[in-house]
Amino acid sequence: MTSQRKLGAFALAALMLLALAPDADAQRRRARRTPAPPPPPAVAQHVTIMDGATGAILLCEDCNTPVPPASMAKLMTVLIALERLQAGQLTLDTQFTMTDELWSRYRGGGAGSTMFIPARASVSVRDLLQGTIVVSANDGAALLATGIAGSEENFVQIMNRRAQELGLRTAHFRNAAGLDDEAQRISTADLARLARHIILTYPEFYRTYAQRQFTFNNITQNNRNPLLGAYPGADGVKTGHTDDSGFGLVGSAVQNGQRRIIVFNGLPSMAARNTEAQRLMRSAFNDFAISEIASAGAQVGEAQVRLGSRRTVPLIAQNTISIGGPRGVQEGLTAHIVYDGPLHPPIAEGRGWRVS
C-alpha cells in the first residue's frame, strides 16, 4: 500500500472513531436530565395485625417489644374515663377547670397537639374526650387525668394498675398525654389489645373515634387518622408522633363483617405513615384469614381414662378455637389434640385439662 493510501485509511479510521466516541458534554447533560432513583419506601417498625373478632394476632413483626407509644397512650387515658362514666362517678357534663400550672405546661402548639383550653376555663368531660380522641389534645388528656384523679401522678398509677388487670404486660405509663419519657413503653401487640377492648366494651362511644372534626374555643381541627375517609370501612382509632417514637398509628376497619386492627410506629414522616397505613390495612384484609377450628361447646375429641368406669371422656371446647395467619398457610391447616394422659378419675364435667 502506498503512503498516500496509508494516510487516507488512517484518516478515515480516525474520523470513524471520532464519530463513534461519546460526547462528554452530551453525557453530562443527559445525566442532569435523568432523575435519581427514588429512595426505598419507608417500612413501619413493630407491626401488629390483629383480627378484631377473636383477638388473634395475624402478623407480628417485633410486636412484643415495648416501644414509646406517643399519643397512642391516650387510649388508656380515654378507657379510664369511660370506666368512670360507666360506674357513674362522672357524667359527660362534669366540668374540670384548667389550672394555671397545667395551662403553663400545655399552652399553645409548643406543647404538641392541643385543643387550646384557656387558662382557668371549665371544660366538660364530653369536650375533653372529644379533644383527646379527635385532635389528640395533650392539654385535654392532662386535664381529664387531673380532674379524675386529683393529679396526673395519681392518674398514672391508675393507668398502670388497669394495664396489668387487662393483661397488658409490656405497658408502663408515665403521663396521660403520651409525651416522651424513657420509661413510658408498651408493645404494639398490647396497644392492639387495648384498642380491641375499647371497641368491644364501648361500641356506642367508639363512634367518637370516627369523628372527622372537632371545634373548641372557636377553633376547628381535623382528625389526624389518615384512614378515615380514605380506606373503606375505617372507623378509628389513634395516631401518635414524638421524636422518640416516630410516626405511628393504631387503625381499625370493618369489611364484610370482619374487623382488622393494625398497629405500627417508627416512620419518618406523616406522608410515610399515611402510605404505610393504607398498605398494611389492605394486607390485613387481603393476605390474612381466620380459620375456626371448633366453636364453643363443640366436642373436639376424646381422652383416654385409666381405671375408670368409662374408657374415654369427651373433650369439649370451652371457648371458640380459631387460628389466624397468612391465607396460603390457612389452606393447608391441620389440627391435632395433644394432652397428658391417660386421665385419672374422678373426672367431673367442666373440669379443664391443658391441651394443645
Secondary structure, DSSP 8 states (H G I E B T S, - for coil): --HHHHHHHHHHHHHHHHHHS--HHHHHHHHHHS----------EEEEEEETTT--EEEEESTTS-B--GGGGHHHHHHHHHHHHHTTS--TT-EEE--HHHHHHH-SGGGSS-----TT-EEEHHHHHHHHHHS--HHHHHHHHHHHHSSHHHHHHHHHHHHHHTT-TT-B-S-SS----TT-BB-HHHHHHHHHHHHHH-HHHHGGGG--EEEETTEEEE---TTTTTSTTEEEEEEEEETTTEEEEEEEEEETTEEEEEEEEEESSHHHHHHHHHHHHHHHHHTEEEEEEE-TT-EEEEEEBSSSSSSEEEEE-SS-EEEEEEHHHHHT-------S-SB-S---TT------
